[in-house]
Amino acid sequence: MIKLARFFLLLCSFPVISFADYGGNPRTIPLQTFKDRFTTGELVDISAAYAEDAYIRNVVSKLSDIGSVDLDGPIIKNSMVYLTSKSIISLDRAREILK
C-alpha cells in the first residue's frame, strides 16, 4: 500500500508542464535519435527490466514499429513516468531526454 501511495504521489507531482510548452505543436524526432538520448547505463537497465516487466516490453514493442517519436505523445510521457517510478532513470534525466 505504501509503494502504491508513493507511486501516486510521484504521478501527482510529476512536472509534465516543465518538459516544455510548445503551443500544441508536436515535437517529433527519429526513433534512433530518441534512443541516442539515453546513456549506455540507462539502456542496460531498461534491457534488464525488459525480461521481467510487461509494461516495458509493451512499450519497446510499440516503439519498434514506428520510425519517429513524438516527445509530447502519451506513450513517451507515460513511459518516462514509469521508468522514473521504477528508478531506472532519474526525474532530471527524464526531463533532459524529453527536451
N, C-alpha and C positions, 0 to 999 in steps of 0.2 A: 504494500500500500504506500509506503514511504517513497519507494522508487517511482511509482506512478505519480505521486504528488510532485516530486522533483521534476519529472518529465513535463508535467502540466505547467509548472512554474516556468520552466525553460521555454516552452512554447509561447506562453503568455508574455514573456519578457523579451523574446527574440526580436531584435530590432530590424524587421523586414524593411521598413521605410528607409533605414540608413544605408541600404545597399545602393540606392540611387533612385531619384525621381526623374524619369526620362520622358515625361509628358505623354505617356502611353505608347511610345514607340518601342517596339520590341528590339532587344539587343541580341542579335544572332551571330554566333561565331561557328567556324567549322568544328566538328567533334574533336579532331586531333588537337586543335588549339586549346580546347577546353581541357582535354586530358593533360596537355603540357603544363597547365597551371598548377597541377598537383606535384608535390615533391615525391621523390622515389619512396621515402618512408611512408607517406600517406597512401601511395598506390599499393605498397606491400601490405599495409594494414587493411586496406579495402579488400585486397585479394584474400587475405587470411580470413576476414569476416565473411567473404562470399560463400565459403564452404558451409557455413553454419547459419547464415542469415537469409531467409527467403526474401525479405524486402530488398536487400542489396542485390540478390540475384535477379529479381524482377526489374529493378532499375537498370542494371547493367544490360539485361536483355533488351529493354526498350531503347536504350541509347545505342546499342549495336546496330539497330535497324534504321538509324537516321544519319544524315550527313552533316547536319548542323544542330546547334544547341541554342535555345532561347534562354538566355541568362535570367530573364524575368518570368519564365514559364513555371507553372506549378510543379512539374516533375523535378526540375532542378532545385527550386527553392525548398520544396518538401524534403528532397534528398539531402540537402545541406543541413537542414534542421535535424534530420535523422542521424546523419554522420556526427554532428555535434553532440547530440544526446547520447550517442554510444561512445563518446570520447575518442573517435577515430580522427577527427580534426578539431581544432580549437575554433572558438567563435571568431577570433581575429583572422584566422586562416580562411574561414568561410567567407568573411567579408572581402578579403583580398582576392580570393578566387572569383568571386562574383562581381568584381569591379568592372 
